[in-house]
């Protein structure tokens, strides 16, 4: 199987590229409305972190507070949690 980067490396770089005229832009430079802004600020929608189910456990990754710090240890009980419910 040929990898994409190998295939791309065989392509020639064009001398001149024709760009789209800015008056033909459909999205760039157009005002957009944040349709969820009011819902987010009022707490109305249900986001991933808002979802809860009875007995549900949550796991999060904690990163070190400074670059280069090493892990001293961890709670091995975490390995006992059956977190997969389909």
The 8 nearest C-alpha neighbors of each residue, nearest first, counted from 0:
[[1, 2, 3, 5, 6, 4, 7, 8],
 [2, 0, 3, 5, 6, 4, 7, 8],
 [1, 3, 5, 4, 0, 6, 7, 8],
 [4, 2, 6, 5, 7, 1, 8, 0],
 [3, 5, 7, 6, 2, 8, 1, 9],
 [6, 4, 8, 2, 3, 7, 1, 9],
 [5, 7, 3, 4, 8, 9, 2, 1],
 [8, 6, 4, 9, 10, 5, 3, 11],
 [7, 9, 5, 6, 10, 4, 11, 3],
 [10, 8, 7, 6, 11, 5, 4, 12],
 [11, 9, 7, 8, 12, 6, 13, 5],
 [10, 12, 13, 9, 8, 7, 14, 6],
 [11, 13, 14, 10, 15, 9, 16, 8],
 [14, 12, 15, 11, 16, 10, 17, 9],
 [15, 13, 12, 16, 11, 17, 10, 18],
 [14, 16, 13, 17, 12, 18, 11, 19],
 [17, 15, 18, 13, 14, 12, 19, 20],
 [18, 16, 15, 19, 20, 13, 14, 21],
 [19, 17, 16, 20, 21, 15, 23, 24],
 [18, 20, 21, 17, 23, 24, 22, 16],
 [19, 21, 22, 23, 18, 24, 17, 25],
 [22, 20, 23, 24, 19, 27, 28, 18],
 [23, 21, 20, 24, 19, 25, 28, 27],
 [24, 22, 21, 20, 25, 19, 26, 27],
 [25, 23, 21, 22, 27, 26, 20, 19],
 [24, 26, 27, 23, 29, 28, 22, 21],
 [27, 25, 29, 24, 28, 30, 31, 23],
 [28, 26, 29, 24, 25, 21, 30, 23],
 [27, 29, 26, 30, 24, 25, 21, 31],
 [30, 28, 26, 27, 31, 25, 24, 32],
 [31, 29, 28, 32, 26, 27, 33, 25],
 [32, 30, 29, 33, 26, 34, 28, 27],
 [31, 33, 34, 30, 36, 35, 29, 37],
 [32, 34, 36, 35, 31, 37, 30, 38],
 [33, 35, 32, 36, 37, 38, 31, 39],
 [36, 34, 38, 33, 37, 39, 44, 40],
 [37, 35, 39, 33, 38, 34, 40, 41],
 [36, 38, 40, 39, 35, 41, 34, 33],
 [39, 37, 43, 41, 35, 36, 40, 42],
 [40, 38, 42, 36, 37, 41, 35, 43],
 [39, 41, 37, 42, 38, 36, 43, 35],
 [40, 42, 38, 43, 39, 37, 44, 36],
 [43, 41, 39, 40, 38, 44, 45, 37],
 [42, 44, 38, 41, 39, 45, 40, 37],
 [45, 43, 42, 38, 46, 39, 41, 35],
 [44, 46, 49, 50, 43, 47, 42, 48],
 [45, 47, 49, 48, 44, 50, 39, 43],
 [48, 46, 49, 50, 45, 51, 44, 57],
 [47, 49, 46, 50, 51, 45, 57, 59],
 [50, 48, 46, 47, 45, 51, 44, 42],
 [51, 49, 47, 48, 46, 45, 52, 55],
 [52, 50, 49, 55, 53, 48, 54, 47],
 [51, 53, 55, 54, 50, 56, 49, 57],
 [54, 52, 55, 51, 56, 50, 57, 84],
 [55, 53, 52, 56, 51, 57, 82, 84],
 [54, 56, 52, 53, 51, 57, 82, 84],
 [57, 55, 54, 58, 82, 80, 52, 51],
 [56, 58, 55, 59, 82, 51, 48, 54],
 [59, 57, 56, 60, 82, 77, 61, 80],
 [60, 58, 61, 57, 62, 56, 48, 77],
 [59, 61, 62, 58, 63, 57, 73, 77],
 [62, 60, 59, 63, 64, 58, 70, 73],
 [61, 63, 64, 60, 65, 66, 68, 70],
 [62, 64, 65, 68, 61, 66, 69, 70],
 [63, 65, 62, 66, 68, 61, 67, 69],
 [66, 64, 63, 68, 67, 62, 69, 70],
 [67, 65, 68, 63, 64, 69, 62, 70],
 [66, 68, 65, 69, 63, 64, 70, 62],
 [67, 69, 66, 65, 63, 70, 64, 71],
 [68, 70, 71, 67, 63, 66, 72, 65],
 [69, 71, 72, 68, 73, 63, 62, 67],
 [72, 70, 69, 73, 68, 74, 63, 62],
 [73, 71, 70, 74, 75, 69, 76, 68],
 [74, 72, 75, 71, 70, 77, 76, 78],
 [73, 75, 76, 77, 72, 78, 79, 71],
 [74, 76, 77, 78, 73, 79, 72, 80],
 [77, 75, 78, 79, 74, 80, 73, 81],
 [76, 78, 75, 79, 80, 74, 73, 58],
 [77, 79, 76, 80, 75, 81, 74, 82],
 [80, 78, 76, 77, 81, 75, 82, 74],
 [81, 79, 77, 78, 82, 76, 56, 83],
 [82, 80, 83, 79, 78, 84, 77, 56],
 [81, 83, 80, 84, 56, 55, 57, 58],
 [84, 82, 81, 85, 80, 56, 55, 57],
 [85, 83, 82, 81, 55, 56, 52, 54],
 [84, 83, 82, 81, 55, 52, 56, 54]]
